[in-house]
Amino acid sequence: WDLHLEKNAPLLRYKNAFMEARRTFKSARAGHYYGHLYHMFIALFAARLMVSRSEISENVMEETLKARGLGQEQLLKWRLLLAHLAEQAFLPHHELDGKDQLFNQAIYWLGVLEKIL
């Protein structure tokens, strides 16, 4: 059974990626853990691309979105969100106006990604 789980782990992560992302989102929102959103997107892309988290970079995410048909305006919005999320993940004391907007934008992007990833 363990071998079966190990062998199928990438497929299970792929199938459950959005459920896990939404669970992480709910937890982050409840605790105002803005920085967790950045890691949520890393984990989501890793699961959907069936690679390890260490293989996911902002560039990989952007190239994936570009390949899936996102236009330049949408890519710019994605870059801005990711930059704000990275600030919160790695510089948690960095003041950012409209932190609650990050949650609104993150849930919007989860919906977009669910359609194209």
Protein Blocks (a to p, Z undefined) as FASTA:
>chain_A
ZZmmmmmmmmmmmmmmmmmmmmmmmmmmmnopaklmmmmmmmmmmmmnopafklpcfklm
mmmmmmnopafklmmmmmmmmmmmmmmmmmmmbccehklmmmmmmmmmmmmmmmmZZ
